[in-house]
Amino acid sequence: MNFPKTLTALAISVVMTGCAPQNTAPPTHYQRFVPIPTGSFFVAGIPWHGYFALDTKTGTLCRTIKFKVFPKESSVEWANDVPSCNDVLAADKD
């Protein structure tokens, strides 16, 4: 009779079913917001190193301080239109 061969084949197939390779890698950690040094291209009127950061996930320039407002008609008034890093993170969570 083929019963022992059938039972053996069935047992092997049941064991092999649970042995599928796991391809789920653990999530990699990275620094999402990287501070931009003042001396790189923001010079006049920006308060300090690290006021701006680059979101490495979306490529968005953002402000690290949300409530700093530059005066109108100044050379750095454009910085008021840059979103805060908190807003960027809220819009696109990890």
VENHU-V837792 format. One record per backbone hydrogen bond with DSSP energy under -0.5 kcal/mol. NH is the residue of the N-H (numbers start at 1). CO is the residue of the C=O. Records with the same first field share a line. If there is no record, write none. Layout:
NH = CO, CO
This chain:
6 = 2
7 = 3
8 = 4
9 = 5
10 = 6
11 = 7
12 = 8
13 = 9
14 = 10
15 = 11
16 = 12
17 = 13
18 = 14, 15
19 = 16
20 = 17
23 = 21
25 = 23
32 = 30
34 = 32, 54
35 = 33
36 = 52
37 = 35
40 = 37
41 = 37
42 = 38
43 = 41
46 = 43
50 = 36
51 = 48
53 = 62
54 = 34
55 = 53, 60
56 = 32, 54
59 = 55
62 = 53
63 = 83
64 = 51
65 = 51
66 = 64
69 = 67
74 = 71
77 = 74
79 = 76
80 = 77
81 = 78
82 = 79
85 = 63
88 = 84
89 = 85
90 = 86
91 = 87
92 = 88
